[in-house]
Amino acid sequence: MLLGLKTQLLPNNKQVTAFRKASGVARHAYNWANATLQKSLEEKQKVPSAIDLHKRLVAEGKIAN
């Protein structure tokens, strides 16, 4: 028999702000990766792996800062 636990989060205002920022960053990364994959498929290039995408995203983030 499997048992599960439910936990309710009761974040304060600072924590809510941090959750929303994290969600925004995740959404940006997903949309960026999706656009990159679509571009590589349209140009009939090799589809990059998740690791390749991660390395490119980190590199582009360092350039922007």
PDB file of N, CA, C and O in Angstrom:
ATOM      1  N   MET A   1       0.841  -1.171   0.000  1.00  0.00           N
ATOM      2  CA  MET A   1       0.000   0.000   0.000  1.00  0.00           C
ATOM      3  C   MET A   1       0.891   1.240   0.000  1.00  0.00           C
ATOM      4  O   MET A   1       1.845   1.327   0.774  1.00  0.00           O
ATOM      5  N   LEU A   2       0.574   2.203  -0.876  1.00  0.00           N
ATOM      6  CA  LEU A   2       1.326   3.449  -0.945  1.00  0.00           C
ATOM      7  C   LEU A   2       0.628   4.516  -0.120  1.00  0.00           C
ATOM      8  O   LEU A   2      -0.589   4.687  -0.194  1.00  0.00           O
ATOM      9  N   LEU A   3       1.399   5.209   0.644  1.00  0.00           N
ATOM     10  CA  LEU A   3       0.871   6.314   1.440  1.00  0.00           C
ATOM     11  C   LEU A   3       1.522   7.601   0.963  1.00  0.00           C
ATOM     12  O   LEU A   3       2.692   7.605   0.582  1.00  0.00           O
ATOM     13  N   GLY A   4       0.782   8.669   0.983  1.00  0.00           N
ATOM     14  CA  GLY A   4       1.330   9.953   0.570  1.00  0.00           C
ATOM     15  C   GLY A   4       1.040  11.010   1.608  1.00  0.00           C
ATOM     16  O   GLY A   4       0.096  10.890   2.390  1.00  0.00           O
ATOM     17  N   LEU A   5       1.836  12.018   1.611  1.00  0.00           N
ATOM     18  CA  LEU A   5       1.653  13.132   2.518  1.00  0.00           C
ATOM     19  C   LEU A   5       1.356  14.382   1.712  1.00  0.00           C
ATOM     20  O   LEU A   5       1.953  14.608   0.660  1.00  0.00           O
ATOM     21  N   LYS A   6       0.452  15.175   2.198  1.00  0.00           N
ATOM     22  CA  LYS A   6       0.161  16.460   1.567  1.00  0.00           C
ATOM     23  C   LYS A   6       0.704  17.559   2.468  1.00  0.00           C
ATOM     24  O   LYS A   6       0.553  17.519   3.689  1.00  0.00           O
ATOM     25  N   THR A   7       1.330  18.527   1.843  1.00  0.00           N
ATOM     26  CA  THR A   7       1.878  19.649   2.586  1.00  0.00           C
ATOM     27  C   THR A   7       1.322  20.924   1.998  1.00  0.00           C
ATOM     28  O   THR A   7       1.356  21.126   0.784  1.00  0.00           O
ATOM     29  N   GLN A   8       0.820  21.769   2.842  1.00  0.00           N
ATOM     30  CA  GLN A   8       0.286  23.051   2.384  1.00  0.00           C
ATOM     31  C   GLN A   8       1.335  24.130   2.630  1.00  0.00           C
ATOM     32  O   GLN A   8       1.867  24.253   3.734  1.00  0.00           O
ATOM     33  N   LEU A   9       1.623  24.905   1.598  1.00  0.00           N
ATOM     34  CA  LEU A   9       2.557  26.014   1.733  1.00  0.00           C
ATOM     35  C   LEU A   9       1.803  27.272   2.117  1.00  0.00           C
ATOM     36  O   LEU A   9       0.750  27.578   1.555  1.00  0.00           O
ATOM     37  N   LEU A  10       2.342  27.982   3.061  1.00  0.00           N
ATOM     38  CA  LEU A  10       1.781  29.269   3.461  1.00  0.00           C
ATOM     39  C   LEU A  10       2.903  30.307   3.379  1.00  0.00           C
ATOM     40  O   LEU A  10       3.433  30.746   4.399  1.00  0.00           O
ATOM     41  N   PRO A  11       3.258  30.693   2.146  1.00  0.00           N
ATOM     42  CA  PRO A  11       4.400  31.603   1.990  1.00  0.00           C
ATOM     43  C   PRO A  11       4.048  33.028   2.394  1.00  0.00           C
ATOM     44  O   PRO A  11       2.903  33.469   2.297  1.00  0.00           O
ATOM     45  N   ASN A  12       5.097  33.738   2.857  1.00  0.00           N
ATOM     46  CA  ASN A  12       4.920  35.160   3.124  1.00  0.00           C
ATOM     47  C   ASN A  12       5.144  35.934   1.820  1.00  0.00           C
ATOM     48  O   ASN A  12       5.373  35.320   0.778  1.00  0.00           O
ATOM     49  N   ASN A  13       5.083  37.244   1.858  1.00  0.00           N
ATOM     50  CA  ASN A  13       5.176  38.052   0.628  1.00  0.00           C
ATOM     51  C   ASN A  13       6.515  37.882  -0.086  1.00  0.00           C
ATOM     52  O   ASN A  13       6.552  37.816  -1.314  1.00  0.00           O
ATOM     53  N   LYS A  14       7.601  37.810   0.655  1.00  0.00           N
ATOM     54  CA  LYS A  14       8.917  37.640   0.027  1.00  0.00           C
ATOM     55  C   LYS A  14       9.011  36.285  -0.674  1.00  0.00           C
ATOM     56  O   LYS A  14       9.584  36.180  -1.759  1.00  0.00           O
ATOM     57  N   GLN A  15       8.455  35.264  -0.058  1.00  0.00           N
ATOM     58  CA  GLN A  15       8.493  33.939  -0.654  1.00  0.00           C
ATOM     59  C   GLN A  15       7.613  33.856  -1.899  1.00  0.00           C
ATOM     60  O   GLN A  15       7.977  33.202  -2.877  1.00  0.00           O
ATOM     61  N   VAL A  16       6.457  34.517  -1.864  1.00  0.00           N
ATOM     62  CA  VAL A  16       5.580  34.552  -3.042  1.00  0.00           C
ATOM     63  C   VAL A  16       6.312  35.213  -4.201  1.00  0.00           C
ATOM     64  O   VAL A  16       6.243  34.741  -5.336  1.00  0.00           O
ATOM     65  N   THR A  17       7.012  36.304  -3.913  1.00  0.00           N
ATOM     66  CA  THR A  17       7.784  36.997  -4.947  1.00  0.00           C
ATOM     67  C   THR A  17       8.863  36.077  -5.513  1.00  0.00           C
ATOM     68  O   THR A  17       9.069  36.041  -6.726  1.00  0.00           O
ATOM     69  N   ALA A  18       9.550  35.338  -4.651  1.00  0.00           N
ATOM     70  CA  ALA A  18      10.593  34.410  -5.106  1.00  0.00           C
ATOM     71  C   ALA A  18       9.997  33.297  -5.969  1.00  0.00           C
ATOM     72  O   ALA A  18      10.592  32.912  -6.976  1.00  0.00           O
ATOM     73  N   PHE A  19       8.836  32.779  -5.588  1.00  0.00           N
ATOM     74  CA  PHE A  19       8.171  31.744  -6.390  1.00  0.00           C
ATOM     75  C   PHE A  19       7.821  32.274  -7.772  1.00  0.00           C
ATOM     76  O   PHE A  19       8.012  31.586  -8.775  1.00  0.00           O
ATOM     77  N   ARG A  20       7.311  33.488  -7.821  1.00  0.00           N
ATOM     78  CA  ARG A  20       6.920  34.065  -9.113  1.00  0.00           C
ATOM     79  C   ARG A  20       8.130  34.322  -9.993  1.00  0.00           C
ATOM     80  O   ARG A  20       8.065  34.109 -11.204  1.00  0.00           O
ATOM     81  N   LYS A  21       9.237  34.777  -9.409  1.00  0.00           N
ATOM     82  CA  LYS A  21      10.458  34.987 -10.188  1.00  0.00           C
ATOM     83  C   LYS A  21      10.962  33.666 -10.755  1.00  0.00           C
ATOM     84  O   LYS A  21      11.360  33.594 -11.918  1.00  0.00           O
ATOM     85  N   ALA A  22      10.944  32.621  -9.932  1.00  0.00           N
ATOM     86  CA  ALA A  22      11.407  31.311 -10.391  1.00  0.00           C
ATOM     87  C   ALA A  22      10.528  30.795 -11.526  1.00  0.00           C
ATOM     88  O   ALA A  22      11.025  30.201 -12.483  1.00  0.00           O
ATOM     89  N   SER A  23       9.230  31.024 -11.417  1.00  0.00           N
ATOM     90  CA  SER A  23       8.315  30.608 -12.486  1.00  0.00           C
ATOM     91  C   SER A  23       8.605  31.368 -13.772  1.00  0.00           C
ATOM     92  O   SER A  23       8.554  30.792 -14.858  1.00  0.00           O
ATOM     93  N   GLY A  24       8.907  32.645 -13.658  1.00  0.00           N
ATOM     94  CA  GLY A  24       9.221  33.451 -14.840  1.00  0.00           C
ATOM     95  C   GLY A  24      10.491  32.988 -15.523  1.00  0.00           C
ATOM     96  O   GLY A  24      10.560  32.935 -16.751  1.00  0.00           O
ATOM     97  N   VAL A  25      11.499  32.652 -14.726  1.00  0.00           N
ATOM     98  CA  VAL A  25      12.763  32.169 -15.290  1.00  0.00           C
ATOM     99  C   VAL A  25      12.550  30.827 -15.988  1.00  0.00           C
ATOM    100  O   VAL A  25      13.073  30.606 -17.080  1.00  0.00           O
ATOM    101  N   ALA A  26      11.794  29.945 -15.372  1.00  0.00           N
ATOM    102  CA  ALA A  26      11.525  28.638 -15.981  1.00  0.00           C
ATOM    103  C   ALA A  26      10.757  28.799 -17.285  1.00  0.00           C
ATOM    104  O   ALA A  26      11.040  28.106 -18.262  1.00  0.00           O
ATOM    105  N   ARG A  27       9.790  29.706 -17.307  1.00  0.00           N
ATOM    106  CA  ARG A  27       9.000  29.943 -18.526  1.00  0.00           C
ATOM    107  C   ARG A  27       9.895  30.500 -19.628  1.00  0.00           C
ATOM    108  O   ARG A  27       9.770  30.107 -20.788  1.00  0.00           O
ATOM    109  N   HIS A  28      10.796  31.415 -19.272  1.00  0.00           N
ATOM    110  CA  HIS A  28      11.718  31.979 -20.259  1.00  0.00           C
ATOM    111  C   HIS A  28      12.617  30.890 -20.838  1.00  0.00           C
ATOM    112  O   HIS A  28      12.811  30.829 -22.052  1.00  0.00           O
ATOM    113  N   ALA A  29      13.164  30.036 -19.985  1.00  0.00           N
ATOM    114  CA  ALA A  29      14.057  28.975 -20.447  1.00  0.00           C
ATOM    115  C   ALA A  29      13.315  28.001 -21.366  1.00  0.00           C
ATOM    116  O   ALA A  29      13.855  27.578 -22.388  1.00  0.00           O
ATOM    117  N   TYR A  30      12.090  27.650 -21.005  1.00  0.00           N
ATOM    118  CA  TYR A  30      11.298  26.735 -21.835  1.00  0.00           C
ATOM    119  C   TYR A  30      11.010  27.359 -23.200  1.00  0.00           C
ATOM    120  O   TYR A  30      11.185  26.704 -24.227  1.00  0.00           O
ATOM    121  N   ASN A  31      10.575  28.603 -23.219  1.00  0.00           N
ATOM    122  CA  ASN A  31      10.255  29.271 -24.484  1.00  0.00           C
ATOM    123  C   ASN A  31      11.507  29.436 -25.346  1.00  0.00           C
ATOM    124  O   ASN A  31      11.444  29.267 -26.563  1.00  0.00           O
ATOM    125  N   TRP A  32      12.635  29.762 -24.729  1.00  0.00           N
ATOM    126  CA  TRP A  32      13.887  29.918 -25.467  1.00  0.00           C
ATOM    127  C   TRP A  32      14.288  28.582 -26.104  1.00  0.00           C
ATOM    128  O   TRP A  32      14.655  28.534 -27.278  1.00  0.00           O
ATOM    129  N   ALA A  33      14.215  27.503 -25.324  1.00  0.00           N
ATOM    130  CA  ALA A  33      14.593  26.185 -25.848  1.00  0.00           C
ATOM    131  C   ALA A  33      13.648  25.751 -26.965  1.00  0.00           C
ATOM    132  O   ALA A  33      14.082  25.175 -27.963  1.00  0.00           O
ATOM    133  N   ASN A  34      12.376  26.025 -26.797  1.00  0.00           N
ATOM    134  CA  ASN A  34      11.397  25.668 -27.826  1.00  0.00           C
ATOM    135  C   ASN A  34      11.686  26.421 -29.123  1.00  0.00           C
ATOM    136  O   ASN A  34      11.646  25.827 -30.201  1.00  0.00           O
ATOM    137  N   ALA A  35      11.972  27.702 -29.036  1.00  0.00           N
ATOM    138  CA  ALA A  35      12.291  28.492 -30.232  1.00  0.00           C
ATOM    139  C   ALA A  35      13.577  27.995 -30.885  1.00  0.00           C
ATOM    140  O   ALA A  35      13.665  27.931 -32.111  1.00  0.00           O
ATOM    141  N   THR A  36      14.563  27.647 -30.081  1.00  0.00           N
ATOM    142  CA  THR A  36      15.830  27.147 -30.616  1.00  0.00           C
ATOM    143  C   THR A  36      15.623  25.826 -31.350  1.00  0.00           C
ATOM    144  O   THR A  36      16.185  25.618 -32.425  1.00  0.00           O
ATOM    145  N   LEU A  37      14.823  24.941 -30.777  1.00  0.00           N
ATOM    146  CA  LEU A  37      14.543  23.666 -31.438  1.00  0.00           C
ATOM    147  C   LEU A  37      13.780  23.872 -32.741  1.00  0.00           C
ATOM    148  O   LEU A  37      14.085  23.223 -33.741  1.00  0.00           O
ATOM    149  N   GLN A  38      12.802  24.756 -32.744  1.00  0.00           N
ATOM    150  CA  GLN A  38      12.033  25.021 -33.962  1.00  0.00           C
ATOM    151  C   GLN A  38      12.949  25.572 -35.053  1.00  0.00           C
ATOM    152  O   GLN A  38      12.836  25.194 -36.219  1.00  0.00           O
ATOM    153  N   LYS A  39      13.854  26.464 -34.665  1.00  0.00           N
ATOM    154  CA  LYS A  39      14.779  27.047 -35.638  1.00  0.00           C
ATOM    155  C   LYS A  39      15.696  25.980 -36.233  1.00  0.00           C
ATOM    156  O   LYS A  39      15.939  25.971 -37.440  1.00  0.00           O
ATOM    157  N   SER A  40      16.204  25.085 -35.394  1.00  0.00           N
ATOM    158  CA  SER A  40      17.099  24.043 -35.906  1.00  0.00           C
ATOM    159  C   SER A  40      16.343  23.061 -36.811  1.00  0.00           C
ATOM    160  O   SER A  40      16.910  22.546 -37.774  1.00  0.00           O
ATOM    161  N   LEU A  41      15.070  22.801 -36.506  1.00  0.00           N
ATOM    162  CA  LEU A  41      14.279  21.916 -37.362  1.00  0.00           C
ATOM    163  C   LEU A  41      13.968  22.569 -38.710  1.00  0.00           C
ATOM    164  O   LEU A  41      14.001  21.907 -39.747  1.00  0.00           O
ATOM    165  N   GLU A  42      13.666  23.871 -38.688  1.00  0.00           N
ATOM    166  CA  GLU A  42      13.383  24.575 -39.944  1.00  0.00           C
ATOM    167  C   GLU A  42      14.608  24.634 -40.841  1.00  0.00           C
ATOM    168  O   GLU A  42      14.491  24.547 -42.063  1.00  0.00           O
ATOM    169  N   GLU A  43      15.788  24.783 -40.237  1.00  0.00           N
ATOM    170  CA  GLU A  43      17.029  24.866 -41.013  1.00  0.00           C
ATOM    171  C   GLU A  43      17.621  23.490 -41.294  1.00  0.00           C
ATOM    172  O   GLU A  43      18.707  23.375 -41.862  1.00  0.00           O
ATOM    173  N   LYS A  44      16.882  22.427 -40.884  1.00  0.00           N
ATOM    174  CA  LYS A  44      17.290  21.038 -41.096  1.00  0.00           C
ATOM    175  C   LYS A  44      18.681  20.756 -40.533  1.00  0.00           C
ATOM    176  O   LYS A  44      19.490  20.056 -41.142  1.00  0.00           O
ATOM    177  N   GLN A  45      18.936  21.321 -39.354  1.00  0.00           N
ATOM    178  CA  GLN A  45      20.180  21.064 -38.647  1.00  0.00           C
ATOM    179  C   GLN A  45      19.962  19.948 -37.640  1.00  0.00           C
ATOM    180  O   GLN A  45      18.836  19.511 -37.405  1.00  0.00           O
ATOM    181  N   LYS A  46      21.064  19.496 -37.049  1.00  0.00           N
ATOM    182  CA  LYS A  46      20.981  18.482 -35.999  1.00  0.00           C
ATOM    183  C   LYS A  46      20.246  19.082 -34.802  1.00  0.00           C
ATOM    184  O   LYS A  46      20.513  20.217 -34.406  1.00  0.00           O
ATOM    185  N   VAL A  47      19.331  18.324 -34.235  1.00  0.00           N
ATOM    186  CA  VAL A  47      18.573  18.791 -33.072  1.00  0.00           C
ATOM    187  C   VAL A  47      19.482  18.709 -31.849  1.00  0.00           C
ATOM    188  O   VAL A  47      20.007  17.637 -31.549  1.00  0.00           O
ATOM    189  N   PRO A  48      19.679  19.821 -31.135  1.00  0.00           N
ATOM    190  CA  PRO A  48      20.561  19.803 -29.963  1.00  0.00           C
ATOM    191  C   PRO A  48      19.938  19.031 -28.802  1.00  0.00           C
ATOM    192  O   PRO A  48      18.718  18.990 -28.642  1.00  0.00           O
ATOM    193  N   SER A  49      20.799  18.427 -28.006  1.00  0.00           N
ATOM    194  CA  SER A  49      20.328  17.694 -26.833  1.00  0.00           C
ATOM    195  C   SER A  49      20.007  18.681 -25.712  1.00  0.00           C
ATOM    196  O   SER A  49      20.288  19.875 -25.821  1.00  0.00           O
ATOM    197  N   ALA A  50      19.422  18.172 -24.651  1.00  0.00           N
ATOM    198  CA  ALA A  50      19.094  19.014 -23.498  1.00  0.00           C
ATOM    199  C   ALA A  50      20.360  19.600 -22.890  1.00  0.00           C
ATOM    200  O   ALA A  50      20.357  20.745 -22.438  1.00  0.00           O
ATOM    201  N   ILE A  51      21.431  18.835 -22.874  1.00  0.00           N
ATOM    202  CA  ILE A  51      22.695  19.322 -22.310  1.00  0.00           C
ATOM    203  C   ILE A  51      23.252  20.444 -23.177  1.00  0.00           C
ATOM    204  O   ILE A  51      23.732  21.450 -22.655  1.00  0.00           O
ATOM    205  N   ASP A  52      23.191  20.281 -24.499  1.00  0.00           N
ATOM    206  CA  ASP A  52      23.659  21.328 -25.409  1.00  0.00           C
ATOM    207  C   ASP A  52      22.852  22.614 -25.214  1.00  0.00           C
ATOM    208  O   ASP A  52      23.412  23.709 -25.179  1.00  0.00           O
ATOM    209  N   LEU A  53      21.535  22.468 -25.089  1.00  0.00           N
ATOM    210  CA  LEU A  53      20.688  23.641 -24.875  1.00  0.00           C
ATOM    211  C   LEU A  53      21.028  24.329 -23.566  1.00  0.00           C
ATOM    212  O   LEU A  53      21.083  25.558 -23.506  1.00  0.00           O
ATOM    213  N   HIS A  54      21.256  23.551 -22.517  1.00  0.00           N
ATOM    214  CA  HIS A  54      21.597  24.128 -21.218  1.00  0.00           C
ATOM    215  C   HIS A  54      22.897  24.913 -21.298  1.00  0.00           C
ATOM    216  O   HIS A  54      22.987  26.025 -20.777  1.00  0.00           O
ATOM    217  N   LYS A  55      23.906  24.340 -21.949  1.00  0.00           N
ATOM    218  CA  LYS A  55      25.192  25.031 -22.080  1.00  0.00           C
ATOM    219  C   LYS A  55      25.042  26.334 -22.852  1.00  0.00           C
ATOM    220  O   LYS A  55      25.641  27.344 -22.483  1.00  0.00           O
ATOM    221  N   ARG A  56      24.244  26.322 -23.925  1.00  0.00           N
ATOM    222  CA  ARG A  56      24.040  27.541 -24.721  1.00  0.00           C
ATOM    223  C   ARG A  56      23.289  28.601 -23.931  1.00  0.00           C
ATOM    224  O   ARG A  56      23.623  29.784 -24.004  1.00  0.00           O
ATOM    225  N   LEU A  57      22.281  28.188 -23.178  1.00  0.00           N
ATOM    226  CA  LEU A  57      21.504  29.136 -22.383  1.00  0.00           C
ATOM    227  C   LEU A  57      22.375  29.797 -21.321  1.00  0.00           C
ATOM    228  O   LEU A  57      22.287  31.007 -21.114  1.00  0.00           O
ATOM    229  N   VAL A  58      23.205  29.024 -20.654  1.00  0.00           N
ATOM    230  CA  VAL A  58      24.100  29.571 -19.634  1.00  0.00           C
ATOM    231  C   VAL A  58      25.102  30.524 -20.276  1.00  0.00           C
ATOM    232  O   VAL A  58      25.378  31.595 -19.735  1.00  0.00           O
ATOM    233  N   ALA A  59      25.651  30.133 -21.439  1.00  0.00           N
ATOM    234  CA  ALA A  59      26.627  30.983 -22.121  1.00  0.00           C
ATOM    235  C   ALA A  59      25.993  32.303 -22.559  1.00  0.00           C
ATOM    236  O   ALA A  59      26.607  33.361 -22.415  1.00  0.00           O
ATOM    237  N   GLU A  60      24.776  32.252 -23.091  1.00  0.00           N
ATOM    238  CA  GLU A  60      24.106  33.475 -23.510  1.00  0.00           C
ATOM    239  C   GLU A  60      23.737  34.348 -22.318  1.00  0.00           C
ATOM    240  O   GLU A  60      23.728  35.575 -22.425  1.00  0.00           O
ATOM    241  N   GLY A  61      23.436  33.728 -21.194  1.00  0.00           N
ATOM    242  CA  GLY A  61      23.132  34.491 -19.981  1.00  0.00           C
ATOM    243  C   GLY A  61      24.346  35.231 -19.467  1.00  0.00           C
ATOM    244  O   GLY A  61      24.228  36.355 -18.979  1.00  0.00           O
ATOM    245  N   LYS A  62      25.517  34.611 -19.571  1.00  0.00           N
ATOM    246  CA  LYS A  62      26.752  35.265 -19.112  1.00  0.00           C
ATOM    247  C   LYS A  62      27.115  36.424 -20.031  1.00  0.00           C
ATOM    248  O   LYS A  62      27.665  37.427 -19.576  1.00  0.00           O
ATOM    249  N   ILE A  63      26.813  36.295 -21.321  1.00  0.00           N
ATOM    250  CA  ILE A  63      27.111  37.371 -22.268  1.00  0.00           C
ATOM    251  C   ILE A  63      26.204  38.573 -21.986  1.00  0.00           C
ATOM    252  O   ILE A  63      26.648  39.719 -22.056  1.00  0.00           O
ATOM    253  N   ALA A  64      24.929  38.307 -21.666  1.00  0.00           N
ATOM    254  CA  ALA A  64      23.969  39.383 -21.459  1.00  0.00           C
ATOM    255  C   ALA A  64      24.287  40.186 -20.200  1.00  0.00           C
ATOM    256  O   ALA A  64      23.977  41.376 -20.130  1.00  0.00           O
ATOM    257  N   ASN A  65      24.899  39.548 -19.211  1.00  0.00           N
ATOM    258  CA  ASN A  65      25.191  40.263 -17.967  1.00  0.00           C
ATOM    259  C   ASN A  65      26.430  41.001 -18.077  1.00  0.00           C
ATOM    260  O   ASN A  65      26.838  41.666 -17.125  1.00  0.00           O
TER     261      ASN A  65
END
